[in-house]
């Protein structure tokens, strides 16, 4: 399985929803809390091609986007293939 990284904030409902989907699928992920680590926000914005909102989700080298994009991949049946190594 490809490594998954998600930039989040504890106050973000969309972040919780994205993490819930990943947990339900048994996907382990590295989480970067940009509220607790504001110095990492610039890194997130650069990696997300200017995306400033959380969550920002990465699967391997692929920038998925946010929660809506993650759920859209799941609904389209494409998330499992993206996660596969």
N, C-alpha and C positions, 0 to 999 in steps of 0.2 A: 504494500500500500504506500502511495506517495505521502510525504510529510504534509501535514495541514497546519497552517498558521492563521490565526484570526486575531485581528486588532479590535479591542473592545473597550467599553466603559461599563462600570457596574450599574450605571443609571439607565442603560439603554435596553429597552424591551426587545428591539430587533436583535441585539446581541444575544440576549437570553434565548430567543427563539432559534437563532442559527445554531447556538451551542446545543440546544435541546435536540435538534434534528441530527446533528453529528453524533451526539451521545446515543440516541435511539438506534443509529446505524452501527454503533460500536466503533466509531472512528475516534482515534486518539488525536489530539491536536495540541499545539503550543499556543498559549494565549498571551497576548501583550496588552495589558491594561494601560491605555494611554492617559487615563486620569491619574493613576499612580506613578506613571513613568512618562511625563509630558515630553521629555527629551526624545522619545521614540516616535512622537507624532510626525515630525518632519520625515523620518524614515518611511512611515506608513504612506504619507502623501506622495513621496517620490515613487515608491513601489507601485502605488495605485494610480499612477499617471494623473495626479492631481486630485484624486478622491480624498475629501476631507471628512466625510462622515464615517461613523462606525456602525456596524462592523465592516471591516475590509477583510476579505477571505482569500487566502492563497492555497492552492493545491499544487504542490511541487513548485514549478516555475510559472504556473498559470494563475493569473489574477481572475478570480471568479466574480468579484464585485461584492455586493452586500447580501443581506438576508433574502431579499426578493429574488435575486439572481440564483442564489443557492437553492431555494425552494423551486424555482422554475426548472433548474436542471433535474431536480428530483422528480418533479411531475412529468417531465419529458423522458424520464428513464435514462438520462445521460450522466447522472452523478456517480453511479457505481463504476462506470467505465473510466471516468476521469480519475477517480480515487485509486483504481487498480494500478499496480506497479507495472 
